[in-house]
Structures are given as C-alpha cells and as structure tokens.
Amino acid sequence: MAFKVFIDGRHGTTGLKIDARLLARSDIELLDIPEEERKNPAVKAQIINSADVVFLCLPDAASREAAALLLPENRKTRLLDASTAHRTHPDWVYGLPELHGQRERIRLTQKLAVPGCHASGFILLVQPLVAAGIVPPDYPVSACSVTGYSGGGKEMIASYETGADLPDAMRSPRFYALGLTHKHLPEMQVLSGLAAKPIFTPIVGNFAQGMVVSVPLFPKRLPGHPTPEALTAFYAEYYARSPFIQVMPVAEAPENGFLSATACNGTNRAELFVFGHTDQILLVARFDNLGKGASGAAIQCMNIMLGLDETTGLNA
C-alpha cells in the first residue's frame, strides 16, 4: 500500500525537486488539488487531513496557515515544513537526523521543520563541537557560505537564466544579507547551542546549484587547542552512523588546491573537511543546496517518519 503524499507549493523550487524524487517511487501516491480549487481552504484542509505526509513548500505566512488546517484530532498526517516559519518553534522537531538523538525525535514527531540550506552546513560543523565542549557556547563564531543562485527561488533563477547577457555585476560572486540579519541565523544559533548569533556572510555565485559553508576557528583560543587531525577524527566518530555524511581526510590541497561548490550536486551527501594547522583551522561543509540543503533532507526525514530506511530514493 502506497503512502499518500501532498506537496503544498508543488511548483516552487523545493516542491518541484521533491515532486521529481517522489514520482520515481512506487511506494508513494502523490495527491494534488485541481487548479480551480487551489485557493479553496476547505478543499486544501480535506487533502491535508487525508494524506499520510504533507510537505509545505510555501512562504512563512502561508505555511503557518496551511499547518493550522491540520485537525486537532488528526494524529496520522505528518507535516514537513520547508519554510523558516517553524525551525525554532518548540512544538516542531528540527529535521537534521545526523545530530545525536535527533533521528528518534524525527521518527516520533508529527510536525517537522526542514532545515535551511546554509544552516544545515553550519550546524553539521558547529553543533557537535559545542555539545562536546570543544567550542564554548560563547565563542565568537563566524561563517561564510557560497551558494548557487537556485537557492534564491524562482525570481533569482529567472534573473540568472534570462537568456540575455548577464550584467558584469551578476557575473561575479555577490555578497548579500549585508545587514547581518539573514533568515537562517535564528536556527544557526539555537540549534548549535551558541550564546550569540554568528556573524554570517552568504555569497551567491553565477552557477545554478551547489554550496560550501565555512567556519574559521582559532584553536589556541579553544579548550584543549584541537588540531585539524583531532577534529577530523572527532567528526568521523560522531557521524559514523550517518549514511549521508562523508568526513574527508585531512588535506591541504584537494582538487589541485581548489574546492568547488558543485561536487555533491544531485546527491543527498554532505562532505565535511577540516583544513589548517596549529594556529588556524577552517571547517568546511560541501553539499547540494537543493539536495541535503532542501528536498533531499525533506525526503530523508519523511523516510524516517514513515519507518522506512532513510536512504530510500536518495543518492549518497
């Protein structure tokens, strides 16, 4: 018997990717609302409450409205919200199963918040170190992230894929969120256990998808003065049971001295690197912003919630 799945916001960037991944599965029956009824809340409520799983691929306000359509007596339908609306909400479980204890929380919850793309890489790098006392909660953390333009949604994708020559300003990488209030910051702080929000500088590049998140550390200002080798060994042990996390060996010059943002595209894999020496360390997470950073993570969590192998339908 197939699980009934409804994607609310099916035609957005994340919704389309989830739809494409699930269409290939024989254990999933995708539900849809007729075009003429899409703005009818009664019809949407009926679909939501008849589904086994509902993905909310909507703006924050619309996600809250859709989540409110779940009947109080309905304990069957599982909600997975891809917006930022519920990522730090105490009644919603954060969908990063690689964190210790999180798989069981995901398995048991009815309401799950899918992590943000930048936040996924940051939290995979920082949370285990804070939880283990390697990085104190009050350490002044900063992060930089380079992403493909698909993370900006349909409007940004269209601006890059217009077919006309791009202006010079868009050919180069571009910093954004320079007011230091990026929407992923709350989850980056709360889920990592930090006392303050990190300084976070995201950059969008002239490529469709792929992401690299980096976090610098000064080891001599940390308890125990950890080395790159020690942190690599720590990550390898921490993520030993995580099929989509690949901890890379300590290396000074991967890929001829460069690290591209696109090597994990089309997969749900996240690669973790530790670069540096005794004075400076750079932590790096590389993954597909539309895979482990969005649709792949959502499906991984759905699999866990339904009691399936978490790798079902996903490529490592």
C-alpha positions, -999 to 999 in steps of 0.1 A, spaced: 0 0 0 14 34 -11 18 63 13 -4 93 3 18 125 0 6 160 -7 31 188 -17 16 222 -9 37 245 -31 45 218 -56 56 243 -83 82 261 -63 119 253 -64 119 229 -35 85 215 -43 95 206 -78 126 187 -66 105 168 -40 79 160 -66 105 147 -91 122 125 -65 89 110 -53 74 104 -88 100 77 -93 89 58 -61 63 30 -63 56 33 -25 43 69 -29 10 82 -42 11 119 -49 -21 139 -42 -30 171 -59 -56 198 -58 -75 207 -90 -63 240 -104 -96 257 -99 -97 247 -62 -62 256 -51 -73 287 -33 -102 269 -16 -92 264 21 -119 237 26 -105 216 -2 -69 221 10 -79 211 45 -96 179 32 -65 170 12 -41 177 41 -61 157 66 -64 127 42 -27 125 35 0 105 53 26 132 46 23 168 37 52 189 25 48 227 30 69 244 3 54 278 9 63 313 22 63 315 60 28 330 64 13 305 40 30 276 58 15 287 91 -19 290 75 -16 255 59 -3 239 92 -33 254 110 -56 233 87 -45 201 104 -74 189 126 -66 186 163 -79 150 163 -57 141 133 -27 121 147 -19 104 114 -8 132 90 28 141 92 38 178 83 72 187 69 76 225 66 104 237 43 99 273 52 116 292 81 83 295 100 88 267 125 125 260 126 130 272 162 94 265 173 93 243 204 64 222 191 83 213 159 113 190 156 143 201 136 149 179 106 187 172 109 188 134 118 226 134 119 226 152 153 228 128 182 193 118 194 176 136 165 166 105 145 143 92 173 128 127 177 121 128 140 106 93 140 81 102 167 71 137 157 41 148 137 55 182 129 90 187 114 108 217 102 132 211 73 165 229 79 177 259 58 205 252 33 231 275 48 221 264 83 225 227 75 262 230 67 268 254 97 250 232 122 266 200 110 300 216 116 294 236 148 267 218 169 287 186 177 317 208 188 297 229 211 279 199 226 312 182 232 327 213 248 353 217 221 339 251 212 325 271 241 289 284 236 302 320 240 330 316 213 326 344 187 317 322 157 316 335 121 307 317 89 308 323 52 287 304 26 289 303 -12 257 291 -29 243 287 -64 215 310 -75 188 283 -73 187 290 -35 171 324 -42 139 308 -57 121 314 -90 128 351 -92 165 349 -88 167 318 -111 149 338 -137 173 367 -133 203 345 -140 187 324 -167 171 352 -187 189 341 -219 204 376 -224 239 385 -214 243 390 -177 255 423 -164 290 423 -151 278 427 -115 260 393 -118 289 375 -134 309 378 -103 301 363 -69 279 387 -49 277 391 -11 241 396 2 223 399 36 248 426 45 225 438 73 237 406 91 201 395 97 199 365 74 167 344 80 188 313 88 205 330 117 180 320 144 182 283 137 220 285 133 223 299 168 196 279 186 204 245 171 241 249 175 238 259 212 256 292 208 251 321 232 250 347 203 242 347 167 272 341 145 284 367 120 272 352 88 282 363 52 264 345 24 276 348 -12 256 339 -44 275 328 -75 268 325 -112 261 288 -111 228 270 -105 233 248 -75 258 236 -50 270 250 -17 301 254 5 298 266 41 330 275 60 336 283 97 371 296 109 385 287 143 415 298 163 425 266 181 447 283 207 416 301 219 397 268 224 399 244 253 425 217 246 439 235 215 424 210 190 443 201 158 429 195 123 437 158 128 419 157 161 387 174 148 387 152 117 388 121 140 361 136 161 338 142 132 345 107 118 334 91 151 304 114 155 290 108 120 300 72 118 263 60 116 252 88 92 250 74 57 249 108 40 278 124 59 313 119 45 342 131 66 371 138 43 407 131 53 429 160 64 442 175 32 460 208 23 452 209 -14 422 190 -26 412 193 -62 446 209 -72 443 235 -44 407 245 -51 374 234 -36 344 236 -59 308 241 -46 292 217 -71 308 183 -64 279 169 -44 252 181 -68 224 156 -75 231 138 -42 220 140 -6 256 138 5 274 163 27 312 163 28 330 177 58 366 190 57 390 203 83 418 224 69 446 243 87 473 240 112 480 246 149 473 283 147 442 284 124 415 259 114 389 261 87 358 239 89 340 233 56 308 216 46 300 210 9 267 197 -3 239 204 -28 218 233 -17 188 217 -34 197 182 -20 209 179 15 201 216 18 164 212 9 145 185 -10 168 156 -2 168 165 35 130 166 35 127 132 19 153 117 43 132 129 72 100 117 56 115 82 53 124 82 90 90 94 100 73 66 79 96 39 94 115 34 61 152 32 55 163 69 55 183 64 23 152 53 2 151 72 -31 182 92 -23 218 91 -37 248 93 -14 
